[in-house]
Structures are given as C-alpha cells and as structure tokens.
Amino acid sequence: MKRQLFAAATVIASLSVAQTAHAADCAVAVEDPFALEAAAIEEIYACIKDEMVASYTKEGDAVAGAYRDWTVTSSRPAVAGAHGNRLLYTFANDIAAEQYLKYADDGVVMPVGSVLAKESITISAKKKAAVTGPLFIMTKGEAGSAPETADWVYASIQPDGKPMKFKQSFCHDCHVAWEAQDMMAYPLEEVRLAN
C-alpha cells in the first residue's frame, strides 16, 4: 500500500510540471486549498474556467471538446482531498447524469457509455495562484470489457492537451474504495445539487 501511495504521489507531482494556466491572472491569497471559502472558489473558477477548456482541447481530445455541454454535478468546484487536494468539478454525459446525480451510496450500477469528466485546479503555493490541473475522465464500458477495473476505463488530459500515460490500476486502486458506488466518488455534500 505504501508503494502505491508513493507511486500516486509521484504521478500527481509530475502533473504539476505540465500545468500551463496563466497563474498571474488567478492570484490566490491562501496556500491551503482547504482554507478557501466558497466565494473565493467561485472567483477562482470564474478566472480560470476559459483557460481550462483552451488547455484541455489543444490536442483535439473529443471528451475535452464536449464535456462542458454535459450536466454539471455540483454547485461549484470543491476540495475533497482526492486527486492531490485539487479543486474538482465533475461533469456527466447524458447517459451518466441521471444515475450519478442520485449520489447513491450502495448498489450503484452505471449504464454502459457513462462518461464523467472532472476538471481540476491546483493551488500553487509557490506561485500564489490557481493553475489548471488535469482533466480526469472515467468511461464505463460493456460488461467484461475491462474486468480488472470493473469495466471502467480511466484517462487524463494534461493542461497541455496531451493524454497522460499511466496504468489503469493507478486510478482503479483508489476508486475501488467506492466499490458500492460503482467505483465513483461524488462531490462533497455541501456542493451537491438537490435531487
């Protein structure tokens, strides 16, 4: 387990190197993302959201070009602790939205073709700014298509638009903690949309 956590920390640290948002434009007064108030998070997102899409779509990825037209799954980005303590904002495609927005905690089975795209924003203590992090993507395949990951395929688009290379187990080994929820974590309760 320690080896997996070290590997995860190494990959997450390497993601910081590829961040390309215009940090000077999105200054942040605090170093700890958990110290950000809701209004500050909304200001950060307003500042960086256009740059995020421009960054993710540089290489023409289909999901990066489409996800902003999908269903947003929370009222704003929030820090959950996963994905390197970044601010996270999840979008669900039409196939995934209805089931995902139930935020069910047991017996969840997502429909085949479900796609979730999670924007991420890193608070850089060094730059005292918010910078674009990776776009994390989960796609639910046909039964038996990826049995080692419960038929989910994990992907990530770096802020330079290039796909990140990693083993599927890197993501799945963390997501298995939400096995009853079909491997999905949800936004923090404070930002979940009312059903």
C-alpha positions in Angstrom: 0.0 0.0 0.0 2.9 2.4 0.8 4.4 1.7 -2.6 1.0 2.5 -4.3 0.7 5.8 -2.3 4.3 6.7 -3.2 3.6 6.0 -6.9 0.4 8.0 -6.7 2.2 11.0 -5.1 5.0 10.8 -7.8 2.5 10.9 -10.6 0.5 13.7 -9.0 3.7 15.7 -8.5 4.6 15.1 -12.2 1.2 16.5 -13.2 2.1 19.8 -11.6 5.0 20.2 -14.0 2.7 20.3 -17.0 0.3 23.0 -15.7 0.0 25.9 -18.1 -2.7 28.2 -16.9 -1.9 31.9 -16.7 -1.3 31.8 -13.0 -0.6 35.5 -12.6 -4.2 36.2 -13.7 -5.7 34.0 -11.0 -3.9 35.0 -7.8 -4.9 33.2 -4.6 -4.2 34.6 -1.1 -4.0 31.2 0.7 -1.7 28.3 0.3 -4.0 25.6 1.6 -7.0 24.9 -0.7 -9.0 23.6 2.3 -8.8 27.2 3.7 -10.7 28.6 0.7 -14.2 30.0 1.3 -17.0 29.3 -1.3 -16.9 32.8 -2.7 -13.1 32.6 -3.2 -13.5 29.3 -5.0 -16.2 30.8 -7.3 -13.9 33.7 -8.1 -11.0 31.3 -8.9 -13.3 29.3 -11.2 -14.6 32.3 -13.0 -11.0 33.4 -13.6 -9.6 30.1 -14.8 -12.6 28.3 -16.5 -12.0 29.5 -20.0 -8.3 28.8 -19.9 -9.0 25.3 -18.7 -11.1 24.4 -21.8 -8.5 26.0 -24.1 -5.7 24.0 -22.4 -7.5 20.6 -22.5 -8.6 20.9 -26.1 -5.1 21.8 -27.5 -4.7 18.3 -28.9 -8.3 17.8 -30.1 -9.4 15.2 -27.5 -13.2 14.5 -28.1 -14.2 14.5 -24.4 -12.2 17.7 -23.7 -14.1 19.3 -26.5 -17.5 18.2 -25.3 -17.7 17.9 -21.5 -18.7 21.5 -20.8 -22.0 20.8 -22.7 -22.8 17.9 -20.2 -24.6 18.0 -16.9 -22.7 19.7 -14.1 -22.9 17.6 -10.9 -22.3 20.2 -8.2 -22.9 23.9 -7.5 -19.2 24.7 -7.7 -15.8 23.1 -7.6 -14.7 21.8 -4.1 -11.7 20.2 -2.5 -12.3 16.6 -1.5 -8.8 15.5 -0.8 -8.6 13.1 -3.7 -6.6 13.9 -6.8 -3.9 15.8 -5.0 -6.0 18.1 -2.9 -7.2 20.0 -6.0 -10.4 21.8 -6.5 -12.6 19.4 -8.5 -15.6 20.0 -10.7 -17.4 17.0 -12.3 -19.5 16.8 -15.5 -21.6 13.8 -16.5 -22.6 12.9 -20.1 -26.3 12.3 -20.8 -26.0 8.6 -20.2 -24.4 9.0 -16.8 -26.2 12.1 -15.4 -29.5 10.6 -14.1 -27.8 7.8 -12.1 -24.8 9.9 -11.0 -27.0 12.7 -9.6 -28.8 10.3 -7.3 -25.5 10.3 -5.3 -26.5 6.7 -4.2 -24.1 5.1 -1.8 -25.0 1.4 -2.3 -25.8 -0.9 -5.2 -24.9 1.6 -7.9 -24.6 0.3 -11.5 -23.8 3.0 -14.0 -25.1 2.5 -17.6 -22.7 1.4 -20.3 -21.5 4.5 -22.1 -21.4 6.7 -19.0 -18.6 9.3 -19.1 -17.5 11.5 -16.2 -15.1 14.4 -16.8 -13.5 16.0 -13.7 -11.8 19.4 -14.1 -9.1 20.1 -11.6 -7.5 23.3 -10.3 -4.3 23.3 -8.3 -3.5 26.0 -5.7 0.2 26.6 -6.2 1.8 27.9 -3.0 4.9 28.8 -4.9 3.1 30.9 -7.5 0.4 32.0 -5.0 -2.1 31.3 -7.8 -4.6 28.9 -9.1 -3.4 26.9 -12.1 -5.1 24.3 -14.4 -4.7 20.7 -13.3 -5.5 17.6 -15.4 -8.9 16.7 -16.7 -9.7 13.3 -15.3 -12.1 11.0 -17.3 -13.9 7.8 -16.5 -15.7 5.8 -19.2 -18.0 2.8 -18.4 -17.6 0.0 -21.0 -19.6 -3.1 -21.8 -19.7 -5.9 -19.2 -16.4 -7.8 -19.3 -14.6 -5.2 -21.4 -12.2 -4.3 -18.6 -12.8 -6.8 -15.8 -9.7 -5.7 -13.8 -11.3 -2.2 -13.4 -15.0 -3.1 -13.1 -15.4 -2.1 -16.8 -14.2 1.5 -16.2 -11.5 3.0 -18.4 -9.6 5.8 -16.8 -7.9 8.6 -18.7 -6.5 12.1 -18.1 -5.8 15.1 -20.2 -2.9 17.2 -19.1 -3.1 21.0 -19.2 -1.1 21.0 -22.4 -3.9 18.9 -24.1 -1.8 15.7 -24.2 -3.1 12.4 -22.8 -1.4 11.3 -19.6 0.1 7.8 -19.7 -0.5 5.6 -16.7 -1.6 2.1 -15.8 -5.3 1.6 -15.2 -4.6 0.2 -11.8 -3.1 3.6 -10.8 -6.6 5.1 -10.8 -8.6 2.0 -10.0 -6.7 1.1 -6.9 -8.1 4.3 -5.3 -11.5 4.1 -6.9 -12.1 0.6 -5.5 -12.7 2.3 -2.2 -16.1 3.3 -3.7 -17.0 -0.2 -5.0 -20.6 0.0 -3.7 -21.0 3.2 -5.8 -19.7 1.6 -8.9 -16.2 3.0 -8.3 -17.3 6.6 -8.3 -16.8 9.3 -5.7 -19.2 12.2 -5.5 -18.8 15.9 -4.9 -18.8 16.9 -1.3 -22.3 17.0 0.2 -22.1 20.8 0.7 -22.0 21.3 -3.1 -24.2 18.5 -4.3 -27.2 19.5 -6.3 -30.7 19.0 -4.8 -32.5 15.9 -6.2 
